[in-house]
């Protein structure tokens, strides 16, 4: 069976990573979380005080950090899930905090950051047999991907998912604050100058507002078989 490239794009907190990981495991593909790459750079920026108190960014420092950053994905033997490493440190938990979530969009909107990470993403997926999720995978990173999915859900449902996720990790925050963050990220991602979030013309839309994980998984497998058995 032909090994294809699968691009899954969509809004934040839609569960893209979860469904992509599950599909990759089921069909034996490599999974790359592009969003985790931007989160890792954001974590690096926060740790090195790239953001000033007024929110402005020290671009010279960030460019230097970006050149030295090494991002990789390694499979956790116990959970059988790929985790994010930054300069050989497992940062999977650190990049999912509310602080990183509230700073990632400005970092991801920077042309030189996107250029560097898009180049790395293309290198990872050059041989096919890969599933990558993010904001611009089907439009910028892999415009010729054989299977493209654009995931969406209402902002309030996505905020509830994010709220529950933070609560489970002991990082509680007021729901309205989480909702505001989700809506702000939507606006920034959709209006940034470089590679804005948008649906590729040949992408299939999946609105998972009212779908279970099992229903999503079945939907994805059906689409995958259509793309590989045709």
Secondary structure, DSSP 8 states (H G I E B T S, - for coil): ----EEEEEE-TTSSHHHHHHHHHHHHT-EEEEHHHHHHHHHHHHHHTT-B-TTS-B-HHHHHHHHHH--EEEEEETTTTEEEEEETTEE-TTGGGSHHHHHHHHHHHT-HHHHHHHHHHHHHHTTTS-EEEEESSIIIII-TT-SEEEEEE--HHHHHHHHHHHHHHTT----HHHHHHHHHHHHHHHHH-SSS-----TT-EEEE-TT--HHHHHHHHHHHHHHHHH-
